[in-house]
């Protein structure tokens, strides 16, 4: 019983913490290789293909024969999931190339609030503002989003807690980051984050129609790979653009395929079934914390009073929201009378 309790109560939180750590590593690696000239759609096409190959053995072992349940209705949801969860969010990496990790990550604050609103509108997320739990969830969401806004909009005094840019990174596109491409990057970041907000709700519906997390991940990754390849080839057909070499680009592709595709989407599928579509999106704010620290440590961007204050707000907001979710998911028993 103790093991089961740990799995249901702490398992989803641990999974999401790991996912956001994986996301931070991918963001920093992607910024480096995109600045070096890697074609974003080539990176994503190979990433989703490798992710598909990696999850197939798990699907064959743990969900043998379940692929036969894939019908037209399930395929439509899988196609939609790949479109709003993989292909459109791929624009994020173009926006990342136009700006910087510390700037781009702040747009993740759009995802929790947009997902929460969509989930409430489509009745995927219960919300009772007359209850303490409902109020706490809303307060946690607002504080969490407020923290990311503080990091984005308020700098304050620069704090030197550690040596910065310890790997000696120098961007090749520093001039464009605040030029004409900065606006393009900002628009693409917003579009991709809104698409991800929609994806969490689509993912929840897809898993109702086709409730097999391994085969659904295989199918979604494969469809996403095809979608990304079609868009990429339409944009750039040069052979050199699609060639793989033994360099940082290949490392980024393998890293993102293993951790940010295969592992990430299997884990998210499980978390969505355990906690609903809003729960995973709340952890997007944790990426802001990780990226703010590592962006300063590895790529040399300053850490400020605003960054520290924003991180504290994010952690506080996340605590409130998760507390509310835990109370909400508890059985209708004595716990409901001990909220005060």
C-alpha positions in Angstrom: 0.0 0.0 0.0 2.9 2.3 0.8 4.4 1.8 -2.7 1.0 2.4 -4.3 0.5 5.6 -2.3 3.9 6.9 -3.3 3.2 6.1 -7.0 -0.1 7.9 -7.1 0.7 10.9 -4.8 4.4 11.6 -5.6 4.9 9.8 -8.9 3.3 12.4 -11.1 5.2 15.3 -9.5 8.5 13.4 -9.8 7.8 12.6 -13.5 7.0 16.2 -14.3 10.0 17.5 -12.4 12.2 15.2 -14.5 10.5 16.3 -17.7 11.1 19.9 -17.1 14.7 19.2 -16.3 15.0 17.3 -19.7 13.3 20.3 -21.4 15.8 22.7 -19.9 18.7 20.7 -21.2 17.2 20.4 -24.6 16.5 24.2 -24.8 20.1 25.1 -24.0 21.5 22.5 -26.4 19.1 23.6 -29.2 20.0 27.2 -28.8 23.7 26.3 -29.3 23.1 24.1 -32.4 20.6 26.4 -34.0 23.0 29.3 -33.7 25.6 27.1 -35.3 23.3 26.7 -38.3 21.3 23.5 -37.7 17.9 23.5 -39.6 15.2 23.3 -36.9 12.8 21.1 -38.9 15.6 18.6 -39.7 16.4 18.4 -35.9 12.7 17.8 -35.1 12.1 15.3 -37.9 15.0 13.1 -36.8 14.1 13.6 -33.1 10.5 12.3 -33.6 11.7 9.4 -35.8 14.2 8.2 -33.2 11.6 8.7 -30.5 9.2 6.4 -32.5 11.8 3.7 -32.8 12.7 3.9 -29.1 9.1 3.5 -27.8 8.1 0.6 -30.2 9.8 -2.1 -28.1 8.0 -0.9 -25.0 4.7 -0.9 -26.8 5.3 -4.5 -28.1 6.3 -5.7 -24.6 3.7 -3.9 -22.4 0.8 -3.4 -24.8 1.1 -6.4 -27.2 -1.7 -6.4 -29.7 -3.3 -3.2 -28.5 -2.4 -1.4 -31.8 -5.3 -3.3 -33.4 -7.7 -1.0 -31.4 -6.4 1.9 -33.5 -9.4 3.1 -35.6 -10.3 6.2 -37.7 -11.5 8.1 -34.7 -8.4 7.4 -32.7 -6.2 8.3 -35.7 -7.9 11.7 -36.1 -7.1 12.5 -32.4 -3.6 11.2 -32.8 -3.1 13.4 -36.0 -4.5 16.4 -34.1 -2.3 15.6 -31.1 0.8 15.5 -33.3 -0.2 18.7 -35.0 -0.8 20.8 -31.9 1.7 19.0 -29.7 4.7 18.5 -32.1 4.5 20.3 -35.4 3.1 23.8 -34.4 5.2 23.9 -31.2 8.2 23.2 -33.4 8.0 27.0 -34.2 9.2 27.5 -30.6 12.7 26.5 -31.6 12.8 29.0 -34.5 11.7 31.6 -31.9 14.4 30.3 -29.6 17.0 30.8 -32.3 15.8 34.4 -32.8 16.0 35.3 -29.1 17.6 33.5 -26.2 16.8 30.7 -23.7 16.3 33.1 -20.8 13.8 35.1 -22.9 12.0 32.2 -24.7 11.4 30.2 -21.5 9.3 33.0 -20.0 6.6 32.4 -22.6 5.9 29.1 -20.9 3.8 31.2 -18.4 1.2 31.3 -21.2 0.7 27.5 -21.1 -0.6 26.9 -17.5 -3.1 29.7 -17.5 -4.3 28.9 -21.1 -4.6 25.2 -20.3 -6.4 25.9 -17.0 -9.0 28.1 -18.8 -9.5 25.6 -21.7 -9.8 22.7 -19.2 -12.4 24.5 -17.2 -14.3 25.6 -20.3 -14.4 22.1 -21.7 -15.2 20.7 -18.2 -12.0 18.6 -18.0 -11.0 20.5 -14.8 -13.4 20.9 -11.9 -13.5 24.5 -10.5 -15.6 25.4 -7.6 -14.9 29.0 -6.4 -17.1 28.4 -3.4 -14.7 25.8 -2.0 -11.3 26.4 -0.5 -9.7 23.9 -2.9 -11.0 25.9 -5.9 -9.7 29.2 -4.6 -6.3 27.7 -3.7 -5.9 26.3 -7.3 -6.7 29.7 -8.8 -4.4 31.5 -6.4 -1.6 29.1 -7.2 -2.0 29.5 -10.9 -2.0 33.3 -10.7 1.1 33.4 -8.4 2.9 30.9 -10.7 2.2 33.0 -13.8 3.0 36.2 -11.9 6.4 34.7 -11.1 7.3 34.1 -14.7 6.1 37.6 -15.6 8.4 39.1 -12.9 11.4 37.2 -14.3 10.5 38.5 -17.8 9.7 42.1 -17.0 11.6 43.0 -13.9 15.4 42.8 -13.7 16.6 44.8 -10.8 20.2 44.6 -9.5 22.4 42.0 -11.0 23.5 39.3 -8.6 26.8 37.4 -9.0 26.3 34.1 -7.2 28.6 32.0 -9.4 30.9 32.3 -12.4 28.9 32.8 -15.6 29.5 31.5 -19.1 31.8 28.7 -17.8 31.8 27.0 -21.2 32.8 30.1 -23.1 29.7 30.3 -25.3 29.4 33.1 -27.8 26.3 33.4 -30.0 26.7 34.0 -33.7 23.4 35.8 -33.9 23.6 38.2 -31.0 22.8 41.1 -33.3 19.5 39.6 -34.6 18.2 38.8 -31.1 17.0 42.3 -30.7 16.6 43.2 -34.3 13.9 42.4 -36.8 14.0 38.7 -35.9 13.3 39.4 -32.3 9.7 40.3 -33.1 9.3 37.3 -35.3 10.7 35.1 -32.6 8.3 36.5 -30.0 5.2 35.8 -32.2 6.4 32.3 -32.9 7.0 31.7 -29.2 3.5 32.8 -28.3 1.8 30.7 -31.1 3.8 27.6 -30.0 2.9 27.9 -26.3 -0.8 28.5 -27.1 -0.6 25.3 -29.2 0.9 23.4 -26.3 -1.9 24.6 -24.0 -4.4 23.1 -26.5 -2.4 19.9 -26.7 -2.7 19.0 -23.0 -6.5 19.0 -23.5 -6.3 17.1 -26.8 -3.9 14.6 -25.2 -6.5 13.9 -22.4 -9.2 13.2 -25.0 -6.9 11.1 -27.2 -6.1 8.8 -24.2 -9.9 8.3 -23.6 -10.4 7.2 -27.2 -7.1 5.2 -27.4 -6.0 4.5 -23.8 -2.6 2.9 -24.5 0.3 5.3 -23.6 3.0 3.4 -25.4 1.2 2.9 -28.7 -0.3 6.3 -28.6 3.2 7.8 -28.2 4.5 5.7 -31.1 1.7 6.7 -33.3 1.9 10.4 -32.3 5.7 10.6 -32.8 5.5 8.9 -36.2 2.7 11.2 -37.4 4.6 14.2 -36.0 7.7 13.0 -37.8 5.8 12.9 -41.2 4.2 16.3 -40.6 7.6 17.8 -39.7 9.4 16.2 -42.7 6.7 17.6 -45.1 7.0 21.1 -43.7 10.8 20.9 -43.6 11.2 19.7 -47.1 8.8 22.3 -48.4 11.0 25.0 -46.7 14.5 23.6 -47.5 15.3 20.7 -49.9 19.1 21.1 -49.9 20.7 17.7 -49.1 23.4 19.2 -46.9 20.7 20.6 -44.6 19.4 17.1 -43.8 22.8 15.4 -43.4 23.8 14.1 -40.0 27.4 14.4 -38.7 29.2 13.4 -35.5 28.9 16.7 -33.8 26.8 18.7 -31.2 23.8 18.6 -33.5 23.7 14.8 -33.5 24.1 14.8 -29.7 21.1 17.3 -29.4 19.0 15.1 -31.7 19.7 11.9 -29.7 19.3 13.6 -26.4 15.9 15.2 -27.4 14.7 11.9 -29.0 15.4 9.8 -25.8 14.5 12.3 -23.1 12.2 14.9 -24.7 10.2 12.6 -27.0 10.2 8.9 -26.0 10.5 9.4 -22.2 8.6 12.7 -22.0 5.5 11.8 -23.9 5.1 8.4 -22.2 5.5 10.1 -18.8 3.1 12.9 -19.7 0.5 10.4 -21.0 0.6 8.6 -17.6 0.5 11.8 -15.6 -2.6 13.1 -17.6 -4.4 9.8 -16.8 -3.5 10.2 -13.1 -4.0 14.0 -12.6 -5.8 15.4 -15.7 -4.6 17.9 -18.4 -4.0 20.9 -16.2 -1.5 19.2 -13.8 1.4 18.7 -16.3 1.1 22.3 -17.7 1.7 23.8 -14.2 5.2 22.3 -14.2 6.1 24.4 -17.3 6.9 27.1 -14.8 9.6 24.9 -13.2 11.5 25.1 -16.5 11.7 28.9 -16.0 13.6 28.2 -12.7 15.9 25.6 -14.2 16.6 27.6 -17.4 17.2 30.9 -15.5 19.9 29.3 -13.4 21.6 27.2 -16.2 21.3 29.9 -18.8 23.4 32.1 -16.4 25.8 29.4 -15.4 26.5 28.0 -18.9 25.6 30.7 -21.5 26.5 33.8 -19.5 23.2 35.7 -19.0 22.9 37.7 -15.8 21.0 36.5 -12.8 19.1 39.4 -11.2 16.9 40.3 -8.2 13.9 39.8 -10.6 15.0 36.3 -11.4 15.3 35.3 -7.8 12.0 36.9 -6.8 10.2 35.3 -9.8 11.6 31.8 -8.9 10.3 32.1 -5.3 6.9 33.1 -6.6 6.9 30.1 -9.0 7.7 27.7 -6.3 5.1 29.2 -4.0 2.4 29.1 -6.7 3.2 25.6 -7.7 3.0 24.5 -4.0 -0.5 26.0 -3.7 -1.8 24.5 -6.9 -0.4 21.0 -6.1 -1.8 21.2 -2.6 -5.2 22.0 -4.0 -5.0 19.2 -6.6 -4.0 16.7 -3.8 -7.0 17.7 -1.7 -9.3 17.6 -4.7 -8.2 14.1 -5.7 -8.5 12.8 -2.1 -11.6 10.7 -1.3 -14.6 12.4 0.1 -13.6 11.6 3.7 -12.2 13.3 6.7 -9.6 15.2 4.7 -12.4 17.2 3.1 -13.3 18.5 6.6 -9.7 19.3 7.5 -9.0 21.9 4.7 -9.0 24.7 7.2 
